[in-house]
Amino acid sequence: MKKSFLQRLLLTGLVIMFGFSIAAAWENDVLGDGFQMRYVSQPKDYSGEVRSTIIRRLCGCKTTAGIKSGLLYIHGFNDYFFQGQLGEMFNIHCYDFYAVDLRKYGRSILPGQKKFDTRNLKEYFADIDSALTEMENAGINNIILMGHSTGGLIAAYYMQMNPHAPVKALILNSPFLDWNLGKMEKFVPLVSALGAVFPNFKIKQGDSTVYGESLEAEKHGEWVFNRDWKVSPSPDVTAGWVRAITKAQNELKKHPYGIHVPVLLMYSARSYYGDKWSEGAQNSDAVLDVTDIKTLGCKLSMNVTPVRVNGGLHDLILSSPNVRMAVYDYIFKWLANK
């Protein structure tokens, strides 16, 4: 039986009482410009010590009719929160902005850890719960959850498994709802089965740098980020990671319309399949199949608003300036009607 959010909150409280989950003090974040961060020590897992990181930027707006709004953002695979403009835009629209660097990602990486590894996406639920509890303690009573790519999968899975979470709406930015491996996709069940027995077995992801080149300021994009926390080409994964992703995707497919809050589903107008960078990569999703995103995403909830973004990259808010401003326009017009 699924635990209610209240039950999980009580369990989190017990963990904190016994000293296994401790939030550090707020300090200035590497992004500067009003961003702050704090670490949250989480219970040990199969890899030893783990922690998550909460990042925030507060808007300073006065509450209206007792409503205080906030957004929690979840990054994707081989990623971390560095999209400062996203936080600024939500602040402008009177949302306190929060993000989480999940365990073994970005700010949360500890020495000796295998970056980005997981054996079950439910491992991240505690990281999300910690951030949501932080937001509730700050008096935020209108919480929006947003996830990109694997973070979109995690956010959708979390909402399906936690229907009583204090989240009023879900925004998905190119969510990773299905594999995009062509002929190799037939081997996913075999690798997933292998992951149950040999979770650390390495799986090569390929050598493509197309998406990375589309983002990097010194190549064809405009973004600067920590190359130790976001690398190109994408690093090897494990059979356990493949199993974790597949299980979450299958759970969403087995239980259509299982999310009970409104969903804004955003995806690029086209996918890019070239092995080398070309102009087409700069206005397409070079990671996922956009048709799969729309088809599967529209079955997540009875209340889904699909938005097809012309010229969008895989991470829509890292697209060219005119495209990402259109994305923000979609988001805030949608939220205004919620």
Buried (B, 14 or more C-beta within 10 A) or exposed (E): EEBEBEEBBEEBEEBBEEEEBEBEEEEEBEBEEBBBBBBBBBEEBEBEBBBBBBBBBBBEBEEEEEEBBBBBBBBBBBBBBBBBEBBBBBBEBBBBBBBBBBBBBBBBBEEEBBBBBBBBBBBBBBBBBBBBBBBBEBEBBBBBBBBBBBBBBBBBBBBBBBBBBBBBBBBBBBBBBBBBEEEEEEBBEEBBBBBEEEBEBEBEEEEBBBBBBBBBEEBBBEBEBEEEBBBBBBBEBBBBBBBBBBBBBEBBEEEEEBBBBBBBBBBBEBBBEEEEBEEEBBBBBBBBBBEBBBEBBBBBBEBBBBBBBEBBBBBBBBBBEEBBBBBBEBBBEBBEEE
